Amino acid sequence: MTHLVLAPMEGLVDWRVRQLLSATGGFDLCVTEFIRVSQNLFPAHVFHRYCPELLNGGKTLSGVPVLVQLMGHDPELMGENAVVAVELGAPGIDINFGCPSKTVNKREAGASLLKCPENLYEIVSAVRRAVPGHIPVSAKVRLGYSDKEMFLDIARAVEAGGAQHLTVHARTKMEGYKPPAHWEYLARIREAISIGMTGNGEIWDVADYQKCRDISGCDSFMIGRGAIAAPDLANRIKAFEGGSHLPKESWADVLSMLLAYCDLMASDGASENHQAGRIKQWMALIRKSHTQGEACFDEIKRIRAIDELRAKLRHDMALPENQRTSDLIAAE
């Protein structure tokens, strides 16, 4: 059975997005945005800020487990922080070796560690030793830093360190998020290791999922930007695997989710600027899967007042679906 994971996209998939997307169905697991471990052993409130699901048994409100993701280069400090996360209720620890951010990589973290697979081994080993044996430890990697020459060494180092699972973003750090994703490498890694593996990269729709599955041979997939662009994608993939076709969610449903996101941000004390910025960020990706998204984004991108932005979303949501389509065609 296909296993789907919601990707931990820093600055985009916060606990609110995890709550909304996990509630739609389809996802089996979530992972937090990375917690950057550099010099300190973090207190509980830091973990709760990144993962308030710890106060709910380590699960979203709809019952989907949430792994706490750590990122850093100091093996012992990583292990010590992993212990705190587990004591607070984390159902598992994930280690980030894939972040391509220039700022992160300048500080010897994220994908920069891929240059030396021994780094991965040391960090995974330290975390594995630190947390109880029944707590799963996993890691997310890329195919390499500037090239793919060590892609098998990278995967084997994670396995040798004691991780139970490996997620592979099928690009190098230098390739960033530029298409294509090299799914053929996933098949070679899967054959070279004995632990569980999740494929990641460029899954935007059900057809992409099918191609990635067929090429990689994986049965577990992490979806990031594709799930933001099409919030019902996980559900449609599961339906496809079950032999049925699930129609794409309506534009009104998409707008309803964005309004619910506003409500969650407001209830958590987020500023109006933050709320508006996040909605625009989400809509920018929704354009890839919903034709109405382009016109809507063009209208909201200059709006700063959150009440005005909410009013625009509510107005569009109240329009008949055919009228929205007609307006879009007329605008073009």
Salt bridges, closest charged atoms under 4 A:
ASP14 OD2 - ARG16 NH1 2.62
ASP14 OD2 - ARG278 NH1 3.00
ASP28 OD2 - LYS238 NZ 2.94
GLU53 OE2 - ARG18 NE 2.84
GLU76 OE2 - ARG129 NH2 3.44
GLU175 OE2 - LYS148 NZ 2.81
GLU175 OE2 - HIS182 NE2 3.12
GLU184 OE2 - HIS182 ND1 3.94
GLU202 OE2 - ARG171 NH1 2.98
GLU202 OE2 - ARG225 NH2 2.91
ASP214 OD1 - ARG213 NH2 3.07
ASP232 OD2 - ARG236 NE 3.02
GLU241 OE2 - ARG213 NH1 2.55
ASP263 OD1 - ARG310 NH1 2.86
ASP268 OD2 - ARG16 NH2 2.81
GLU294 OE2 - ARG287 NH1 3.31
ASP298 OD1 - LYS301 NZ 3.56
GLU299 OE1 - LYS312 NZ 2.66
ASP316 OD1 - LYS312 NZ 2.95
ASP316 OD1 - HIS315 ND1 3.19
GLU321 OE1 - ARG324 NH1 2.47
